[in-house]
């Protein structure tokens, strides 16, 4: 099993590029606080391997 690159804190665009270059499929989910506005920079706050070649990224806006 290939090691999962650590993308915690990465901008979502950079995380996707890195993971796709390592042949991972990516699912992105948002975690938005009630007081948060979907503006600013989307960053990875959690990553989880869901299968051998698939990664789930949880993002939030900063």
C-alpha positions in Angstrom: 0.0 0.0 0.0 1.4 3.4 -1.0 2.0 5.9 1.7 -0.5 8.7 1.9 1.1 12.1 1.4 0.5 14.5 4.3 -1.6 17.3 2.9 -3.0 18.8 6.2 -3.1 22.6 5.9 -2.6 22.6 2.1 -4.7 24.7 -0.2 -7.2 22.4 -1.7 -5.9 22.9 -5.2 -2.3 22.0 -4.2 -3.5 19.0 -2.2 -5.5 17.7 -5.3 -2.5 18.1 -7.6 -0.2 16.2 -5.2 -2.6 13.4 -4.6 -3.6 13.0 -8.3 0.1 12.9 -9.2 0.4 9.9 -6.9 -2.6 8.2 -8.7 -5.2 8.7 -5.9 -8.9 9.3 -6.5 -10.2 12.2 -4.4 -13.5 13.0 -2.7 -13.8 16.4 -1.2 -16.2 17.3 1.6 -16.7 20.7 3.3 -16.9 21.3 7.0 -18.3 24.8 7.5 -19.1 26.4 10.9 -22.4 28.1 11.3 -20.6 31.5 11.5 -18.3 30.8 8.6 -18.7 32.2 5.1 -17.5 30.2 2.2 -14.9 32.8 1.3 -11.2 32.9 1.5 -8.8 30.0 1.1 -10.1 26.5 1.2 -7.6 24.3 3.1 -7.5 20.7 4.0 -8.3 20.1 7.7 -8.5 16.3 7.6 -7.6 13.5 5.2 -8.7 9.9 5.3 -7.9 6.9 3.1 -11.2 5.2 2.2 -9.7 2.6 -0.1 -6.3 1.6 -1.4 -6.4 4.3 -4.1 -9.1 6.7 -2.8 -8.7 9.6 -0.4 -11.4 11.7 1.3 -10.4 15.4 2.0 -12.3 17.5 4.5 -11.9 21.2 3.8 -12.8 24.5 5.5 -12.4 28.1 4.6 -9.9 30.5 6.2 
